[in-house]
């Protein structure tokens, strides 16, 4: 007999070996106990079904874990609730349901079509009901970082790196944004999750009813949202964590080598470092040797593979250019890591109603049905939650995760940071299933009918969560509804994300309204003011934009972003003289940026300050030998009547193929001006300059006929040549 059959797994009793029957109305083994446990499940499921309907009439920020159908018409939500209750009533009385449950579990485990159907159905559902906005989590930030070509992020290092590599492979040759790349890989991860849930259910549970119940509880819950085109870095981590937990339990049963669990843990860590929240479970697995196994060998077997995988992931990053700067920026110097914990006191403190409310909503969103089962065990026989190596393993992880959820500050706000612990939610599902199955067996009860009640509840509670994000306007309305009691900064930051959404949709009026809300909500943040200034500038509201930048600079005098925005505003207004003092401040702060010196030089030239322009451009060339800066310097020198160095630079630039066309115009114009203003020229030299200018400008206009200014300059040369006695 294999080690996996030495102990009875959770779920239904062994087929063909029913428990001793006792009298009861159920007509099943353990009838009275079945009736009692079934009533508890029925009442608990009824409460979970009714909660979303009740939440409709409460402030949405108080019930953000269950209020998703509040964005549907009342009649639809009422019908949805009534249908769920009707199904609960029907399944609790139907005598044919147990056989249907069993057959469904057998089909899931044994039919060859099951994996294919999961792949097809999952792909269609995940993609066609995918999220249309990316307000939850750090979706917009991550997508924008990839689109901007930022190569690394430390916390989700391999996940982010691989998405960036895929974007560079696909998005650089086709107009595909990083958001689309993340959405597609999210669906792929979802398919993997469905197959992983099937594998875990089949391997851990023997009876068909138990298998279909565990599969449904793992699938129909809040974390599944991460596979509906969700843009974040938790999707593949969620898959690997589920596989790790399943492999670890099988290892404790002696049915799978422990190193496989360790390997899966390592993969999960490389995709997101928050997997280390489950490190106590890995250590417990390493400290639980098989019979006759040496402790040292066990430690090496369990801890060696994850260490090797993590080191390999780090090596990939280092070989790809990851440096100490990236670690310092993401970890050591990040504001998020400077205050990880919830404050002890205050309106958002550890024991505040706000924090406790968020914890309750998170539980209802991520694992509503497993929480119901765990609560039933806690009130009846709590020791079942940690009896035996499997449940002890899960309980250690559960206590760790609960402690971290309680202590770690949700920087984005509880409702928005819902996904921070979503990947670990399957741990509570497995613990609830195993403990509740053990409780049923102790009482001589079965899963019959109770499984259907739990599955119906899981589906009807979870589906609205997926639905609410599948349409943009509905998703925005949902997002706005949960912000009312956010702390001021995450609330302002959330409105910034909404503003960016409307900006990308080119609805600048709505974008400006949201940016104004940012500033009003958190007036002390200069970044919000600069973002508002940018939106105002896009609409031509330059004076108001400049005022916002001035306030931002009062709050933070060395804020380079505000200075850059001021430069842009003045340049749009062609107030080049006003640009110069701002540029002076900016180059004092960011003087190592050669592009700043080029912009400084151009503004100074347009302001008529040729001396400042030349000085700025030469400083830029000291930092970087840039042909564009050299071309601008040649123009400035020409305007300053420094013909020789100007023409020398232009002739050198003519040898650069990509610069030839532009330099023809510059050199031709410079030769024209010199021919008219250089008093030292002989008539023959003047003719030579005009002839060369004509050749250059004529060649340029031939390839750029739309350039009206160039055509006018060429006509001027022709007139001078026609009016000169030196020409035939």
Beta strands, then each sheet from edge to edge (+ up, - down):
end
